[in-house]
Amino acid sequence: MTDDLAKKAHEADVTVWVGKAGVDAVAEELRDQLEDRDVVKVKFLRSARGGDETEDLADDLADLTGSDVVDVRGNTAVYH
């Protein structure tokens, strides 16, 4: 991750929340937000995770949106 992306990721607020409807329900919203900004921070709520790891869900969402996972910390992922 570049220093510029790292700084933007750190400063970004969570603007997408993944809940029990899963990653499919937020894919279009994430795509739309990525058109307007360099990084988007996504929070994976407990109801979305079930038995899955946050990293796996983050990768699934990246595949759906054609984006890159910049960082995963705890239950939050940053996309570019």
C-alpha positions, -999 to +999 in steps of 0.1 A: +000+000+000+014+034-009+018+060+018-008+082+001-034+053+002-025+044+037-031+080+048-064+082+030-074+048+045-066+059+080-085+092+076-116+077+059-148+071+078-168+040+074-194+047+047-206+011+039-219-014+064-224-051+056-251-067+076-272-099+075-280-094+038-243-100+030-219-086+005-243-089-024-265-062-009-238-036-007-218-043-039-235-017-060-231+009-033-194+002-029-189+005-067-207+038-067-186+052-039-154+041-054-162+061-085-162+092-064-133+086-040-099+068-038-107+047-008-139+034+009-140+019+043-164-010+049-175-024+083-186-060+085-212-063+112-215-094+134-247-105+115-228-105+082-198-125+095-215-156+109-188-182+108-168-164+080-136-145+085-136-108+077-107-113+053-128-138+033-158-116+032-136-086+022-122-106-007-157-117-018-168-081-019-137-071-038-144-098-064-180-086-068-170-049-073-138-053-092-119-034-065-088-041-045-086-047-007-061-022+006-062-033+043-083-053+067-082-045+104-105-062+128-140-061+112-132-032+088-118-034+053-106-006+031-111-007-007-095+010-036 
